[in-house]
Amino acid sequence: MNVAFVQTADLGRLETAVERLLKEAGRHQVRPPPRTPEPYDPMQYGHGEDVPRWGLAGFLASPSWCALRSAPYELLMEGEAPLLARLTEQLGTVGFQYNLYDSTGEFLFEADAQGGFEQSGLGGSHNWQRLWRGAEPPMERLEVCFRRVDPGPAARLARERWPDLWVSEITSSGPEEEALRAWLAAVGGETFTRQYPGGPLTWWRAHPAHVVLAMVAGQDASFLSGDVKAEAVRLVFGGEAAEYCDNGFLVETLIPHAPLPLSPAFVLYGDRDPPSRSRRR
């Protein structure tokens, strides 16, 4: 999963700011017709300036938040002056992107109203050096946690508005089981057993708001898997639009230039300017 959220309820203002960023990056807007993506399409697998066409879609998510989807997936976090940090500075707000690679490799990029940014998590085994801009990630940043974004209000609202939401997973039998059970007891989670051909397995479940709150600096979420945290982020910050916050939306809509399946929303495509028209900063 690769999804970004910006703390604003003003979708029109977000669209205007994204249009400005495209222009500053030397991109001119186009309205491409639907297409069949290539087997190894640059809008899915490419990076930054190497990609001829960028795609960005925004829509209302949890109250006071908008989702911002990008193709290529890591577009908003790349470079020395990441687009997401420039965007939050223009809007005077905060935002973040959460990525999960192969169910285990997590990465969190956070940006603030001053254009500053922080990151945590190692990312995937194939891309951690690029994500960390060639530097060795500090040991204290290997665990994903929020530092510049306060997820508390969104988590509390999700708990109040959607009390029946759950995330669940098979209970670990390793050294983290004790910490998991203590956390479940503290947040009102529960365990249950399911029968399988090979025998019974014990599962746990809890409201996703509690998972997100465990991802704050100073808390310990090491006993929670990347899959659970990704699902919790999607549900808490995606709100009523959570179903459009997974990568299926990118593969089925943004990359093939298909019509957006929700409203209100915006979609912008930016092609690289010819050298004579470049307005790069």
QUIRANOR-V905032 format. One record per residue. N is the residue number from 0. SS is DSSP state (@ for helix, = for strand, . for the rest). PSI is psi in whole degrees, -180 to 180 (none if undefined). OMEGA is omega as a letter, one per 40 degrees, with the letter a starting at -180 (999 if undefined). Layout:
BEGIN
n->N ss->SS psi->PSI omega->OMEGA
n->N ss->SS psi->PSI omega->OMEGA
END
This chain:
BEGIN
n->0 ss->. psi->140 omega->i
n->1 ss->= psi->108 omega->a
n->2 ss->= psi->140 omega->i
n->3 ss->= psi->149 omega->i
n->4 ss->= psi->142 omega->i
n->5 ss->= psi->134 omega->a
n->6 ss->. psi->89 omega->i
n->7 ss->. psi->147 omega->i
n->8 ss->. psi->1 omega->a
n->9 ss->. psi->90 omega->a
n->10 ss->@ psi->-37 omega->i
n->11 ss->@ psi->-41 omega->i
n->12 ss->@ psi->-37 omega->i
n->13 ss->@ psi->-44 omega->i
n->14 ss->@ psi->-44 omega->i
n->15 ss->@ psi->-41 omega->i
n->16 ss->@ psi->-39 omega->i
n->17 ss->@ psi->-40 omega->i
n->18 ss->@ psi->-41 omega->i
n->19 ss->@ psi->-41 omega->i
n->20 ss->@ psi->-40 omega->i
n->21 ss->@ psi->-43 omega->i
n->22 ss->@ psi->-44 omega->i
n->23 ss->@ psi->-29 omega->a
n->24 ss->. psi->5 omega->i
n->25 ss->. psi->36 omega->i
n->26 ss->= psi->138 omega->i
n->27 ss->= psi->142 omega->a
n->28 ss->= psi->142 omega->i
n->29 ss->= psi->161 omega->i
n->30 ss->. psi->81 omega->a
n->31 ss->. psi->149 omega->i
n->32 ss->. psi->164 omega->i
n->33 ss->. psi->150 omega->a
n->34 ss->. psi->169 omega->i
n->35 ss->. psi->115 omega->a
n->36 ss->. psi->156 omega->i
n->37 ss->. psi->160 omega->i
n->38 ss->. psi->-38 omega->i
n->39 ss->. psi->69 omega->a
n->40 ss->. psi->133 omega->a
n->41 ss->@ psi->-26 omega->i
n->42 ss->@ psi->-16 omega->i
n->43 ss->@ psi->-38 omega->a
n->44 ss->@ psi->-6 omega->a
n->45 ss->. psi->-177 omega->a
n->46 ss->. psi->130 omega->i
n->47 ss->@ psi->-130 omega->a
n->48 ss->@ psi->-17 omega->i
n->49 ss->@ psi->-15 omega->a
n->50 ss->. psi->121 omega->a
n->51 ss->. psi->-34 omega->a
n->52 ss->= psi->128 omega->i
n->53 ss->= psi->148 omega->i
n->54 ss->= psi->136 omega->i
n->55 ss->= psi->132 omega->i
n->56 ss->= psi->139 omega->i
n->57 ss->= psi->147 omega->i
n->58 ss->= psi->161 omega->i
n->59 ss->= psi->137 omega->a
n->60 ss->. psi->-132 omega->i
n->61 ss->. psi->150 omega->a
n->62 ss->. psi->132 omega->a
n->63 ss->. psi->8 omega->i
n->64 ss->. psi->147 omega->i
n->65 ss->= psi->143 omega->i
n->66 ss->= psi->144 omega->i
n->67 ss->= psi->113 omega->a
n->68 ss->= psi->141 omega->a
n->69 ss->= psi->147 omega->i
n->70 ss->= psi->117 omega->e
n->71 ss->. psi->164 omega->a
n->72 ss->. psi->-38 omega->a
n->73 ss->. psi->12 omega->a
n->74 ss->@ psi->-43 omega->a
n->75 ss->@ psi->-17 omega->a
n->76 ss->@ psi->-4 omega->a
n->77 ss->. psi->158 omega->i
n->78 ss->. psi->174 omega->a
n->79 ss->. psi->-25 omega->i
n->80 ss->. psi->78 omega->a
n->81 ss->. psi->143 omega->a
n->82 ss->@ psi->-37 omega->a
n->83 ss->@ psi->-38 omega->i
n->84 ss->@ psi->-39 omega->i
n->85 ss->@ psi->-36 omega->i
n->86 ss->@ psi->-47 omega->a
n->87 ss->@ psi->-31 omega->i
n->88 ss->@ psi->-44 omega->i
n->89 ss->@ psi->-38 omega->a
n->90 ss->@ psi->-12 omega->a
n->91 ss->. psi->44 omega->a
n->92 ss->. psi->-166 omega->i
n->93 ss->. psi->163 omega->i
n->94 ss->= psi->169 omega->i
n->95 ss->= psi->160 omega->i
n->96 ss->= psi->132 omega->i
n->97 ss->= psi->128 omega->i
n->98 ss->= psi->142 omega->i
n->99 ss->= psi->125 omega->a
n->100 ss->= psi->121 omega->i
n->101 ss->. psi->39 omega->i
n->102 ss->. psi->-11 omega->a
n->103 ss->. psi->-34 omega->a
n->104 ss->= psi->104 omega->a
n->105 ss->= psi->152 omega->i
n->106 ss->= psi->132 omega->i
n->107 ss->= psi->125 omega->i
n->108 ss->= psi->125 omega->a
n->109 ss->= psi->141 omega->i
n->110 ss->= psi->147 omega->a
n->111 ss->. psi->-178 omega->a
n->112 ss->. psi->-14 omega->i
n->113 ss->. psi->3 omega->a
n->114 ss->. psi->4 omega->i
n->115 ss->. psi->160 omega->i
n->116 ss->= psi->156 omega->i
n->117 ss->= psi->159 omega->i
n->118 ss->= psi->154 omega->i
n->119 ss->= psi->159 omega->a
n->120 ss->. psi->152 omega->a
n->121 ss->. psi->-29 omega->a
n->122 ss->. psi->-160 omega->a
n->123 ss->. psi->159 omega->i
n->124 ss->. psi->-21 omega->a
n->125 ss->. psi->-14 omega->a
n->126 ss->. psi->9 omega->a
n->127 ss->@ psi->-34 omega->a
n->128 ss->@ psi->-39 omega->i
n->129 ss->@ psi->-43 omega->a
n->130 ss->@ psi->-36 omega->a
n->131 ss->. psi->15 omega->i
n->132 ss->. psi->40 omega->i
n->133 ss->. psi->-5 omega->a
n->134 ss->. psi->160 omega->i
n->135 ss->. psi->123 omega->a
n->136 ss->. psi->133 omega->i
n->137 ss->. psi->147 omega->a
n->138 ss->@ psi->-37 omega->a
n->139 ss->@ psi->-4 omega->i
n->140 ss->@ psi->6 omega->a
n->141 ss->. psi->-28 omega->i
n->142 ss->. psi->126 omega->i
n->143 ss->. psi->129 omega->i
n->144 ss->. psi->150 omega->a
n->145 ss->= psi->133 omega->i
n->146 ss->. psi->-41 omega->a
n->147 ss->. psi->-20 omega->i
n->148 ss->. psi->131 omega->i
n->149 ss->. psi->108 omega->a
n->150 ss->. psi->-2 omega->a
n->151 ss->@ psi->-53 omega->a
n->152 ss->@ psi->-43 omega->i
n->153 ss->@ psi->-39 omega->i
n->154 ss->@ psi->-44 omega->a
n->155 ss->@ psi->-39 omega->i
n->156 ss->@ psi->-42 omega->i
n->157 ss->@ psi->-39 omega->a
n->158 ss->@ psi->-38 omega->a
n->159 ss->@ psi->-42 omega->a
n->160 ss->@ psi->-35 omega->a
n->161 ss->. psi->69 omega->a
n->162 ss->. psi->-17 omega->a
n->163 ss->. psi->7 omega->i
n->164 ss->. psi->143 omega->i
n->165 ss->. psi->151 omega->i
n->166 ss->= psi->146 omega->a
n->167 ss->= psi->161 omega->a
n->168 ss->= psi->158 omega->i
n->169 ss->= psi->134 omega->a
n->170 ss->. psi->131 omega->i
n->171 ss->. psi->145 omega->i
n->172 ss->. psi->13 omega->a
n->173 ss->. psi->-162 omega->a
n->174 ss->. psi->-16 omega->a
n->175 ss->. psi->-3 omega->a
n->176 ss->@ psi->-40 omega->a
n->177 ss->@ psi->-44 omega->i
n->178 ss->@ psi->-40 omega->i
n->179 ss->@ psi->-46 omega->a
n->180 ss->@ psi->-36 omega->i
n->181 ss->@ psi->-41 omega->i
n->182 ss->@ psi->-43 omega->i
n->183 ss->@ psi->-41 omega->i
n->184 ss->@ psi->-36 omega->a
n->185 ss->@ psi->-33 omega->a
n->186 ss->@ psi->2 omega->i
n->187 ss->. psi->25 omega->i
n->188 ss->. psi->-178 omega->a
n->189 ss->= psi->162 omega->i
n->190 ss->= psi->155 omega->i
n->191 ss->= psi->162 omega->a
n->192 ss->= psi->138 omega->i
n->193 ss->= psi->143 omega->i
n->194 ss->= psi->134 omega->i
n->195 ss->= psi->162 omega->i
n->196 ss->. psi->-34 omega->i
n->197 ss->. psi->0 omega->a
n->198 ss->= psi->175 omega->a
n->199 ss->= psi->148 omega->i
n->200 ss->= psi->143 omega->i
n->201 ss->= psi->129 omega->i
n->202 ss->= psi->160 omega->i
n->203 ss->= psi->159 omega->i
n->204 ss->= psi->152 omega->i
n->205 ss->= psi->162 omega->i
n->206 ss->. psi->139 omega->a
n->207 ss->@ psi->-24 omega->i
n->208 ss->@ psi->-39 omega->a
n->209 ss->@ psi->-33 omega->i
n->210 ss->@ psi->-47 omega->i
n->211 ss->@ psi->-41 omega->i
n->212 ss->@ psi->-27 omega->i
n->213 ss->. psi->-10 omega->a
n->214 ss->. psi->15 omega->i
n->215 ss->= psi->145 omega->i
n->216 ss->. psi->134 omega->a
n->217 ss->. psi->-16 omega->i
n->218 ss->. psi->166 omega->i
n->219 ss->. psi->113 omega->i
n->220 ss->. psi->21 omega->a
n->221 ss->. psi->-20 omega->a
n->222 ss->. psi->-1 omega->i
n->223 ss->. psi->136 omega->a
n->224 ss->. psi->163 omega->i
n->225 ss->@ psi->-37 omega->i
n->226 ss->@ psi->-43 omega->a
n->227 ss->@ psi->-43 omega->a
n->228 ss->@ psi->-40 omega->i
n->229 ss->@ psi->-44 omega->i
n->230 ss->@ psi->-39 omega->i
n->231 ss->@ psi->-44 omega->i
n->232 ss->@ psi->-45 omega->a
n->233 ss->@ psi->-43 omega->a
n->234 ss->@ psi->-44 omega->a
n->235 ss->@ psi->-48 omega->a
n->236 ss->@ psi->-24 omega->i
n->237 ss->@ psi->-28 omega->i
n->238 ss->@ psi->-134 omega->a
n->239 ss->@ psi->-18 omega->a
n->240 ss->@ psi->19 omega->a
n->241 ss->@ psi->-32 omega->a
n->242 ss->@ psi->-18 omega->i
n->243 ss->@ psi->11 omega->a
n->244 ss->. psi->15 omega->i
n->245 ss->. psi->178 omega->a
n->246 ss->@ psi->-13 omega->i
n->247 ss->@ psi->-35 omega->i
n->248 ss->@ psi->-41 omega->a
n->249 ss->@ psi->-45 omega->a
n->250 ss->@ psi->-35 omega->a
n->251 ss->@ psi->-18 omega->a
n->252 ss->@ psi->-63 omega->a
n->253 ss->@ psi->-46 omega->a
n->254 ss->. psi->-42 omega->i
n->255 ss->. psi->6 omega->i
n->256 ss->. psi->37 omega->i
n->257 ss->. psi->158 omega->i
n->258 ss->. psi->144 omega->i
n->259 ss->. psi->140 omega->a
n->260 ss->. psi->11 omega->a
n->261 ss->. psi->164 omega->a
n->262 ss->. psi->142 omega->e
n->263 ss->. psi->149 omega->a
n->264 ss->= psi->164 omega->i
n->265 ss->= psi->154 omega->i
n->266 ss->= psi->135 omega->a
n->267 ss->= psi->134 omega->i
n->268 ss->= psi->132 omega->a
n->269 ss->= psi->117 omega->i
n->270 ss->= psi->150 omega->i
n->271 ss->= psi->132 omega->i
n->272 ss->. psi->147 omega->i
n->273 ss->. psi->156 omega->a
n->274 ss->@ psi->-37 omega->a
n->275 ss->@ psi->-20 omega->a
n->276 ss->@ psi->2 omega->a
n->277 ss->. psi->136 omega->i
n->278 ss->. psi->27 omega->a
n->279 ss->. psi->146 omega->a
n->280 ss->. psi->none omega->999
END
